[in-house]
Amino acid sequence: MCDLGFWNSMKSHISAHTRVEWSELSEEEIQEKLWELVKQCVAEFDPAKLFSIALQKRVLMDRYIENGGAKIGKEPHTGVRQEWGLK
């Protein structure tokens, strides 16, 4: 599920909440701050969004199977969010 949205959400969350000058922090302080942000992102992650990611993954896996396991090129929009009434 991570490759279809979670990592991008995590990256956005960290970027949006990072108002620290990293060069002024020690390596230990940077790791502590990053873990704090990761934990916060996971705690606040919308379950509906994760469900949407899982549905999209299922549709894409079906398309790979239909294509004999070969690449399908750019991953298409599946419409699962609209179908399930998700944002």
C-alpha positions in Angstrom: 0.0 0.0 0.0 2.9 2.3 0.7 3.9 2.8 -3.0 0.4 4.1 -3.9 0.1 7.0 -1.6 1.3 6.5 1.9 4.9 7.5 1.3 3.8 10.6 -0.6 1.5 11.5 2.2 4.3 10.9 4.7 6.6 13.1 2.7 4.0 15.9 2.4 3.3 15.7 6.1 7.0 16.0 7.1 7.5 18.8 4.6 4.5 20.7 5.9 5.4 20.4 9.5 9.2 21.0 9.3 10.0 24.5 10.2 13.4 23.7 11.6 16.8 24.6 10.1 18.2 21.1 9.8 21.8 22.3 9.6 21.5 23.6 13.1 20.5 20.2 14.6 22.6 17.2 15.5 22.1 13.9 13.8 20.3 12.6 16.9 18.0 15.6 17.0 17.1 15.2 13.3 16.3 11.5 13.9 14.2 12.4 16.9 12.3 15.1 15.0 11.7 12.8 12.0 10.4 9.9 14.2 8.0 12.4 15.9 6.7 13.5 12.6 6.3 9.9 11.3 4.4 8.9 14.4 2.1 11.9 14.1 1.4 11.2 10.4 0.5 7.6 11.1 -1.7 8.6 14.0 -3.5 11.2 11.9 -3.7 9.2 8.6 -7.2 9.0 7.3 -8.4 5.4 7.3 -10.6 6.1 4.3 -7.5 7.2 2.4 -5.7 3.9 3.2 -8.8 2.0 2.2 -8.8 3.9 -1.1 -5.2 3.0 -1.6 -6.0 -0.7 -1.0 -8.9 -0.7 -3.4 -6.7 0.9 -6.1 -4.0 -1.7 -5.5 -6.6 -4.4 -6.0 -7.8 -2.9 -9.3 -4.2 -2.5 -10.6 -3.2 -6.1 -9.6 -6.3 -7.3 -11.6 -5.0 -5.3 -14.6 -1.5 -6.8 -14.3 -3.1 -10.3 -14.2 -5.2 -9.6 -17.3 -2.1 -8.4 -19.0 -0.3 -11.7 -18.2 2.0 -10.0 -15.6 3.5 -7.7 -18.2 3.9 -4.0 -17.6 0.8 -1.9 -18.1 2.6 1.3 -18.7 1.5 4.3 -16.7 -0.8 3.2 -13.9 -4.3 4.3 -14.8 -6.8 6.2 -12.6 -9.2 3.5 -11.4 -12.1 5.6 -10.2 -12.3 3.6 -6.9 -12.6 6.8 -4.8 -15.6 7.9 -6.7 -17.1 4.4 -6.8 -16.8 4.2 -3.0 -17.6 7.8 -2.3 -14.2 8.6 -0.9 -12.3 11.8 -1.1 
